[in-house]
């Protein structure tokens, strides 16, 4: 065979055969027991092995027993026999060993006190048809008990606590030492297989659970206590088979792994050249037992040395209960299977190029991993992304992986420069408290300035101005502008650079030249109002609304007079400014109201009339002159009415506007009888006007006055409808009056009744009340004497003799206090006599 030496790292692929493109991660990892094992197995062959928490005990075909440490180094060697060692057993402390060999000898001795405890049992172990139990009696002699015989060769024995399980040609028996009873017999399923070639595998999972593997069948047996009422002549315990199923291959060994099973299989496969079966690689599977079947969790084919020459009986599986370690023993090889840890999981992810998952796993378990470093995995990931030309993802990962390591950052930047991908990494560079050298940032800015003006502008906006030498970048931008002086992107960027450098006047000039929206933000942020006093027209030309709002919000910095002076040659802009000023405060710009009349007339007539209505500082004669010159009838009418010339105003409405509705509305606003008479006189010979008057004056003027003045025979449009409306309005007024009268009467009656109820209520009089005239207690000290008290409804009280004589109306008296205060007379008198 070709021997594979394991040096440095343990390469599982040397003995684990799997498909390379498998996406399923193995559950176990493998390594050979090398060191001393190589020397032993070159000249000998392994026949059995027992595992203790502290060491291993290996038996060979040449009758030797070796004690090995966990790494496979030889610690002790015993020459036991000249023939094959069949089985080795250790006690829990690991201080005594029992060894049986094929020559029929059993030896039990202490590993560290051999001369004090050594026994040889002369019994036929090679081919045994009886199960014997040796016990020491009180005389320190061996007492022999036959537990079982007569059912063929006994091929396997496993003892756990008080239970002994063994297998013979018929099946598996379990014996309870505490009760000295055999409690079950689990029959063998496939009797066609030779027991010596396909031996039974037994394994105790715990003190009551036995796992039986024979041929291709597995059974899990649980020892349970029998109900005392059911015992009779039956054993106190019984066995329940909780799971039984068939497997695809022949079983060489079993071991528990939590609630799963680790199973070693012997495999035969058909030859392609010859019509015969050949021995294939043994398989180590992890399966999940079910009541009548199992689920395969993982399956590994192991390339052990000389596997082509091995039979099913040549393989054994031993396990360490303290750790999840599984030993696969074959004549020329011993392989250790371990549960994979987080480092192994990361190895597999990296091997499959699943770097994202590997990085995440390393970050989550960074305290537990021993062979890996989070940053190194991240660097592998970045290298992989660069090799696959996913530069943006590689740059994005730099933020997470490189962290605060500025040296690594600079190395990556230069690598990205070498491959021409500085743009990819630019947006992810550190910009906070930890920063690279300014030269790094300047190199990237120069790269963008050569090829991508927009990208350059974006970096200038996003990067703090102190990351790089501002003057050097300003000079570079200025050089580019010499070749392209109208490039708005470069000009805007230059303005931002000037702003970072606190040269705000330069930045303001560029923003105004470009009509840039940020000009107002720049002025506000850096208080540049003194710099814009001579640039108000430019600001207004750019955005009138924003400029005016800014000027009005900062009157303390730029006065109204200064703005008016600057806008004197641009009356249309001056009007916008003064109009907004007037809307904010009608009095602030009062000295400009006369000028505003002409500005409104020229640029904004719809707002002229509201201005004339709201302004109290506008010269009416000047306004009337301008409106008459421009023939603004509505404005002229308003001014005439405001100056008291209502008749002339009404005449203009009737003659120039010919709008009877406006004339009626005007007459209603003035509420002047003479004006109504003028309106009727003007309309009396105009039938359409008469119709309008009939429809609208019913509530202001008696319609009879208008109807009487209508000439006989005059044809008036819609006269009937107008008269009907007048009558309807009159009826409505009558109904309203009647309704109001009813409400008034009802309210009066209700209030009268309420007053009457109030005045009919009794008034409490006690010793605390006093006479309002003499201020003595209203009640005498001697209540047996006759006394008279007068109580008014206003709650003022008097002794009768203290009241003045009645007034002009006999029997009617008034409260002197309320009468003096003009509250009116009391609503009556309550006289108390006793």
Long-range contacts (C-beta under 8 A, 24 or more apart in sequence): 1-305, 1-306, 1-332, 3-38, 3-305, 4-32, 5-34, 6-31, 6-32, 6-34, 14-303, 15-302, 15-303, 15-304, 15-333, 15-335, 16-300, 16-301, 16-302, 16-303, 17-281, 17-300, 17-301, 17-302, 17-303, 18-300, 18-301, 23-352, 24-298, 25-340, 25-345, 25-348, 26-298, 26-300, 26-340, 26-348, 27-286, 27-297, 27-298, 27-339, 27-340, 28-284, 28-286, 28-298, 28-300, 28-326, 28-337, 28-338, 28-339, 28-340, 29-337, 29-338, 29-339, 29-340, 29-344, 30-300, 30-302, 30-335, 30-336, 30-337, 30-338, 31-335, 31-336, 31-338, 32-333, 32-334, 32-335, 32-336, 33-68, 33-71, 33-72, 33-327, 33-334, 33-335, 33-336, 34-72, 35-71, 35-72, 35-73, 36-66, 36-68, 36-72, 36-73, 36-74, 37-68, 37-72, 37-334, 39-74, 40-66, 40-74, 41-305, 41-331, 41-332, 41-333, 41-334, 45-331, 45-332, 46-329, 46-330, 46-331, 46-332, 46-333, 46-334, 47-84, 47-85, 47-86, 47-331, 48-85, 48-86, 48-87, 48-88, 48-316, 48-329, 49-88, 49-316, 49-318, 49-327, 49-329, 49-334, 50-88, 50-89, 50-90, 50-318, 51-318, 51-319, 51-320, 51-325, 51-327, 52-90, 52-94, 52-320, 53-94, 53-320, 53-321, 53-322, 53-323, 54-94, 55-94, 56-327, 57-88, 57-90, 57-97, 58-88, 58-334, 59-84, 59-85, 59-86, 59-87, 59-88, 59-99, 60-84, 60-85, 61-85, 61-331, 63-101, 65-97, 65-99, 67-111, 72-334, 76-111, 80-107, 81-105, 86-125, 86-126, 100-125, 101-125, 102-126, 127-153, 128-153, 128-154, 129-153, 129-154, 130-154, 131-157, 131-166, 147-175, 147-182, 148-173, 148-175, 148-182, 152-195, 153-195, 153-196, 155-195, 155-196, 155-199, 155-200, 156-199, 156-200, 156-201, 156-202, 157-202, 158-202, 158-203, 158-204, 158-210, 160-204, 160-206, 160-207, 161-207, 163-204, 163-207, 163-208, 163-210, 163-223, 165-202, 165-204, 165-210, 165-212, 166-202, 167-195, 167-199, 167-200, 167-202, 167-212, 167-214, 168-195, 169-195, 172-200, 172-202, 172-210, 172-212, 172-214, 172-221, 174-210, 174-221, 174-223, 174-239, 176-235, 176-236, 176-237, 179-235, 179-236, 179-237, 181-235, 181-236, 181-237, 182-235, 183-223, 183-235, 183-237, 183-238, 183-239, 184-221, 184-223, 184-238, 184-239, 186-212, 186-219, 186-221, 186-239, 186-241, 188-214, 188-215, 189-214, 189-215, 189-217, 190-214, 190-215, 190-216, 190-217, 193-250, 196-313, 197-311, 197-312, 197-313, 198-250, 198-266, 198-312, 198-313, 199-312, 199-313, 201-251, 201-252, 201-253, 201-254, 201-317, 202-254, 203-253, 203-254, 203-255, 203-256, 205-256, 210-239, 211-254, 211-256, 211-261, 213-251, 213-253, 213-254, 213-263, 214-251, 215-250, 215-251, 216-246, 216-247, 216-248, 216-249, 216-250, 216-251, 217-244, 217-245, 217-246, 217-247, 217-251, 218-243, 218-244, 218-245, 218-246, 218-247, 218-251, 218-254, 218-261, 218-263, 218-289, 218-294, 219-243, 219-244, 220-244, 220-289, 242-291, 243-289, 243-290, 243-291, 243-292, 243-294, 244-291, 244-292, 245-289, 245-290, 245-292, 245-293, 245-294, 247-287, 247-294, 249-283, 250-312, 252-282, 252-312, 252-315, 252-316, 252-317, 253-315, 253-316, 253-317, 253-318, 253-328, 254-317, 255-317, 255-318, 255-319, 255-326, 256-319, 257-286, 257-324, 257-339, 259-288, 260-286, 260-287, 260-288, 260-289, 260-297, 261-286, 261-287, 261-288, 261-289, 261-294, 262-286, 262-317, 262-319, 262-326, 262-337, 263-287, 263-317, 264-315, 264-316, 264-317, 264-328, 266-310, 266-311, 266-312, 266-315, 267-301, 278-308, 279-307, 279-308, 279-309, 279-310, 279-311, 280-307, 281-307, 282-307, 282-310, 282-315, 282-328, 282-330, 284-317, 284-326, 284-328, 284-337, 302-328, 302-335, 304-328, 304-330, 304-332, 304-333, 304-335, 305-330, 305-332, 305-333, 306-330, 306-331, 306-332, 306-333, 341-368, 342-368, 342-369, 343-369, 343-370, 343-371, 343-372, 346-372, 346-377, 347-371, 350-377, 350-380, 353-384, 355-380, 355-381, 355-384, 355-385, 356-381, 359-401, 375-401, 375-402, 375-403, 375-405, 375-408, 378-402, 379-408, 382-412, 386-415, 386-419, 391-416, 391-419, 391-421, 391-424, 391-425, 392-424, 394-424, 395-421, 395-424, 395-425, 395-427, 395-428, 396-428, 398-425, 398-428, 399-428, 404-434, 406-430, 406-434, 406-435, 406-436, 409-436, 410-436, 410-437, 410-440, 413-440, 413-443, 413-444, 417-443, 417-447, 422-447, 422-448, 423-447, 423-448, 423-452, 423-455, 426-455, 426-459, 427-459, 427-462, 431-463, 431-464, 431-467, 435-467, 438-467, 438-468, 438-469, 441-467, 441-468, 442-468, 442-469, 442-472, 442-473, 445-473, 445-476, 446-476, 449-476, 449-477, 449-480, 453-487, 453-489, 453-490, 453-493, 454-489, 456-489, 456-493, 457-489, 457-490, 457-492, 457-493, 457-496, 460-493, 460-496, 460-497, 461-496, 465-497, 465-500, 465-501, 470-497, 470-500, 470-501, 471-501, 473-497, 474-498, 474-501, 488-514, 492-516, 499-526, 504-528, 504-531, 505-531, 508-532, 508-535, 512-538, 512-539, 512-542, 515-542, 517-543, 520-546, 520-547, 520-550, 523-550, 524-550, 527-557, 529-554, 529-557, 529-558, 530-557, 532-558, 533-558, 533-562, 533-566, 534-566, 536-563, 536-566, 536-567, 537-566, 537-567, 537-570, 537-573, 540-567, 540-570, 540-573, 540-576, 540-577, 541-573, 544-573, 544-576, 548-576, 548-577, 548-580, 549-580, 551-577, 552-577, 552-580, 552-581, 552-584, 560-588, 560-589, 564-592, 571-599, 571-602, 571-603, 572-603, 574-599, 575-599, 575-600, 575-602, 575-603, 575-604, 579-604, 579-607, 582-611, 582-614, 582-615, 586-614, 586-615, 586-616, 587-617, 590-615, 590-617, 591-617, 593-617, 593-618, 594-618, 594-619, 594-622, 597-622, 597-623, 597-626, 598-626, 601-626, 601-627, 601-630, 601-632, 605-632, 608-632, 608-635, 609-634, 609-635, 609-638, 612-638, 612-639, 612-642, 613-638, 633-657, 637-666, 641-666, 641-670, 646-670, 646-672, 646-675, 647-675, 647-678, 650-675, 650-678, 650-679, 650-682, 651-682, 654-679, 654-682, 654-683, 654-689, 660-688, 660-689, 660-692, 660-693, 661-692, 661-696, 664-692, 664-693, 664-696, 664-697, 667-700, 668-700, 671-700, 673-701, 676-700, 676-701, 680-705, 680-706, 680-709, 684-709, 684-710, 684-711, 685-711, 687-714, 687-715, 687-716, 687-717, 688-717, 690-714, 690-716, 691-716, 691-717, 691-718, 691-719, 691-722, 694-719, 694-722, 694-723, 694-725, 694-726, 695-722, 695-725, 698-725, 698-726, 698-729, 698-730, 699-729, 699-733, 755-827, 758-793, 759-793, 759-827, 759-828, 763-791, 763-795, 763-830, 765-789, 765-791, 765-797, 765-832, 769-797, 770-797, 771-797, 771-798, 771-799, 771-802, 772-796, 772-797, 772-798, 772-816, 772-817, 773-798, 773-799, 773-802, 773-803, 773-816, 774-799, 774-802, 783-834, 786-833, 786-834, 787-833, 787-834, 788-831, 788-832, 788-833, 788-834, 789-831, 789-832, 789-833, 790-829, 790-830, 790-831, 790-832, 791-829, 791-830, 791-831, 791-832, 792-818, 792-826, 792-828, 792-829, 792-830, 793-826, 793-827, 793-828, 793-829, 793-830, 794-818, 794-823, 794-826, 794-827, 796-826, 800-831
